[in-house]
Amino acid sequence: MSDTIARKLKIHGRVQGVWYRESMRCEAERCGIRGWVRNCLDGTVEAYIEGEPGAVEQIQAWCRRGPPSASVTEIHSEETGPDESIGFKVLPSE
């Protein structure tokens, strides 16, 4: 998997209570992304995404919009090493 990249995302705005996590799971599966997403106590959503560079860019672009009810104001993205995740999961809130 030498073409695999990974990023950690912190998504700000109205992103909780709007079906963001489940919508992201569906979009990630559609794009072939592995990783996870969860709500944080501070009202943000945190995600770990891993996959081919084009797919990672595609899901990150989706994260800037989110589902129809969301209002994303900011995303912090940090490159990280791939951990060879399997599938994409919605984790319990942190």
N, C-alpha and C positions, 0 to 999 in steps of 0.2 A: 504494500500500500504506500509506495513512495510518493504518489500523487495526492495523498491525503493531508488535509490541513485541518486545524481545529481552532475554535475561538470561544471565549467566554463572553457572554453578552449580559448587560444590565439595562433593562428597558424601563423607561420612566414615562409617566403620564397616566391617563385613565386606562389601566391595563389589567386591573383585577375586577372580577364581577362582570366581565364582558365576554367570557368564553375564549379568552386569549390563549390559555394553555392548551386546551383541546383543539382549537383551530390550528395552533402551531404544530401540534403533534400530527394532525392530518396533512398539513402542508409539508412538513419534514419528511413524512413517509412518501408523499408524492414526488419529492425531490431526491429521494435516496439518501437523506441525511440521517446520521446516527447521533445519539446524545440524550439530553433531557431538558426539561423546563419545570420551573416551580415558582410559586409566589413567595415573596419575601415580606417580612413583618413591616418593613418601611413603605409598603405599597407598590414596590417595583416588582418586576418579573425578572428572574435570572435564568439564563439558558447556557447550555454547553452544546455546541454544534460541531460536527465532524463529518468530513466527506471530501469529494473532489472539489477543487477550487471553484469551478463554475456553479456547482450546486450550493456550496457554502455562500457564495455571493447572492445567489437567487433567494435562499431562505433569509439571509440578512436583509435583503431588499424588502421581502414580505414583512419582516419584523418591524420595519420602519412605518408600515401601514397598519398591520395587524388586522383583526376581524372588523367588520363594519361598525360595531359599537365602541371600538377602542379609539383612543386619541393619544397617539404616541408623541411625546414632546422631545425625547432625547434617547439616544442609545450610546452606551459606552461599550466598546469592543476591544478585547485584549487577545492577542495571539497566544496560543498555548500548544503544548504538544498533544498529539492524538493519543488516546488511550484504548483505541480499537473497541469502542462501545459496540454493542449489538442492539439494533433497533433504536427506537426513540420512545422515551417514557415521560409521563407526567409524574413528577415526584411530589410527595407531600410538602406542604408549606414549611419553610425554614423557621 
